Amino acid sequence: QVQLVESGGGLVQPGGSLRLSCAASGFSRDAYVIGWFRQVPGKEREGVSSFSGSDDRTYYADSVKGRFTISRDNAKNTVYLQMNSLKPEDTALYYCAAGHPGSRFLTRAQARDPRRYDYWGQGTQVTVSS
């Protein structure tokens, strides 16, 4: 059974840092897209950062470039999102998402399209506030 479990959210002051973790289980050994989305009430889900499949291509939303870093530990089947210099506008429910085995993205539009991701975690809340 495929499962994605996020952790690491919380309340942080502006300028602070958090690291989100996504533990993946039940996936085959084939490479697949995996990454992070976020959503606030009343708005569409936004692609934040992702890994493509076997080609290791990465995607970052313009709003987080230079502040967020995606990484992974293949031995632990875990993907991380290091978030630095957090701003109030980063406040959202953050989801981990993954595609089917063999999936990858070729363009930024594909990377941030939630329809290309087949599996979703429950989400972890990030609140940036003083």
LINMO-V585807 format. One record per backbone hydrogen bond with DSSP energy under -0.5 kcal/mol. NH is the residue of the N-H (numbers start at 1). CO is the residue of the C=O. If there is no record, write none. Layout:
NH_CO, NH_CO
This chain:
3_25, 5_23, 6_4, 7_21, 10_125, 12_127, 15_86, 16_13, 18_83, 20_81, 21_7, 22_79, 23_5, 24_22, 24_77, 25_3, 34_51, 35_97, 36_49, 37_95, 38_46, 39_93, 43_40, 46_38, 48_36, 49_36, 50_59, 51_34, 52_57, 56_53, 59_50, 61_48, 64_61, 65_61, 67_64, 68_64, 69_82, 71_80, 73_78, 74_72, 76_73, 77_73, 77_74, 78_73, 79_22, 80_71, 81_20, 82_69, 83_18, 83_81, 84_67, 84_82, 85_15, 86_16, 90_87, 91_88, 92_126, 93_39, 94_92, 94_124, 95_37, 97_35, 98_119, 99_33, 102_31, 103_100, 111_107, 112_108, 113_110, 114_112, 116_113, 117_114, 118_98, 119_98, 121_96, 124_94, 126_92, 127_10, 129_12, 129_127
